[in-house]
Amino acid sequence: EETREQLANVSGVLDRFEEDMASSDPYLWFITTLRRFRQSYDVNIPQVSQPSVGDVTLLPGFPYKQATLNVAGTASFYDLGKFIADLENQFPQIRLLNLSLEPASGGPERNTLAFRMDVAVLVKPNTP
């Protein structure tokens, strides 16, 4: 009986987690999520590539797919750090990979950075 209760609790947590996951269109999901999330941050993200969707690279046999998008933009060091930390903490289905930073050329401030990173997003498989 205790095991059944634990299974029901864990299944409920998983169901709530899957409600917030990308499904049929990971690009639209990511753009919509990013647009809403980024309103509180001084981060400029003009470039988001179309995703490449495939198997999850971290765990073999994982029941979800992975969409990887390339994102580029500009921000101050502090604003970018806060944005990244909050994004990964608020969305456990998103992981940032391969972050590269360099001084932004022609930016309005001297401490503006240009960044480029890959964003891996878990994608819920379509169920019939």
Secondary structure, 3 states (H helix, E strand, C coil): CHHHHHHHHHHHHHHHHHHCCECCCHHHHHHHHHHHHHHHCCEEEEEECCCEEEECCCCCCCCCEEEEEEEEEEEEHHHHHHHHHHHHHHCCCEEEEEEEEEECCCCCCCCEEEEEEEEEEEECCCCC
